[in-house]
Amino acid sequence: MPLYFLLGTLSSMGQKLIHENHDLVVESTRNISVEGAEILGQYAVLGRYDYLMMVEAYDNDAVARLSLEMGVRTGLHMETLPAIAIGFLSEGLANDPSWSLRSLENPTPSSLEGPPEEQD
C-alpha cells in the first residue's frame, strides 16, 4: 500500500484548540476512520511544521479524505506528500529488502547486529 507523509501546521483556531486540549491531535486521530487509509505514526516536530503523520492509503482519494478530516477536527493546515522508497530510484537497490516498507517494522535484535562476520 502506498505511503504518505502528512505535514501539519496549526492555524490560529488550531492553536486555541490545542491550548484548551493538549491531547487534541492524539484524540482526533484515534477517532478517525477513513476507509482505505491508516495512520501508522504521528509526531510533533520542530521547524516549519508542527506535526508529521505517516499514513498508508490505497490511493490519493483516501489520503485526501483523511487529510481533510484531520484538518477539520484539529485546525491543522495539512500538506500531503506521497512517499517513494528511494530504493526504487536505483535499479541496483530495487530488489534490496532493506529498502522495502518492511523496514518500517520494529527491528529485531538480530537485524540490528548487521551482516554475519565472514569466517576463514
N, C-alpha and C positions, 0 to 999 in steps of 0.2 A: 504494500500500500504506500502511496506517495507520502513524503514527509514535508511538513511546512513549519516555518517559524513565524509566530505572530508576535509583533513588537508593539507594545502598548505605551502610550503617553497619556498621563492623566489630564483631562480637561479641567477647567475651573470647577465645574459641577462634580467631577470625579474626585478632585482634591477634598471638597467638602464632604462627600460621601465616605471617603477613606478616613477623614478626620473623625467622623462620627462612629465609624465601624472599621477598625484596623484589619479585621478578617474578611472584609467585603469580597476581595478577589478570590480568596480560597473558598468562601461560602458560595459565591456565584458560580465558580467552575464546578463545584461539587454537584450543583443542582441543574447544570445544563446537560441536556440530552439532545444531540443533533444526529439524526440518522446518517451514517457514513463518515462520521468524524469522531475522533477520540483524542483527548488531551493526555499526552504522555508525561509531561512535566511542566512546571511553572516556576519562574524565578523572578525575584526582584533584582534589578540590575542598576548599576551606577552609570551615568553618562547621559546620552541623548534620549534614551528610552527609560521608562520606569519599570516595565515588566516585559518578560520574554516567556512565551509558551511554545512548547514543542508539541506538534499535533500531527497525527496520521489521519488522512482523509482519503476517501475513494476518488474524489475529484475536486476541481476548483469550486463547484457549486456547493458542496458540503462544507468546505472550509470557509467559504464566504458566508454561509448561514451561521456557522459557529462564530465567526468574527463579528458579525452584526449583533448576534445575541450577547456576546461579551461586551460590546460597546454600549448597548442599551442598558445592561444590568449594572455596569461598573463605572460608566462615564469615561472609558478609555477610548482614545483615538487609536485605531488598530491599523497596522501596516502588515500585510501578509507577504511572506517570502517563500516561494516554493524552493525546496532544498534538493539538490542533485549531489549524490555522493561523488566526491572528487575522483574516486577510482574509475568512474565511467568516462572521465575525460582523457584517460590514457589507456590504450589497448593493452599495454603491459600490466596494468593494475586491474583491469576489468574482471578478471577471474580470481583476484586475490580476496580470500574471505575476510581479511582484516578490514576491508573497505565496505563490507556489506552492512545492512541495517542491523544485523545480529550483533554488531559491536556496541549497540546501544544497551544490550542486556548487561546485567550486573556481572562483572568479571569473576571468574572462579580463581582461587588462589593459584592453581597450576597455570592459568592463562597469563598471570602477571609475571611468572618466572622467566618468560621468554623461551626461545627455542632450546631444545636439549643440546648439551655440550657434545661435540664430536669426541669419540674415544679412539685412541691409536690402536 
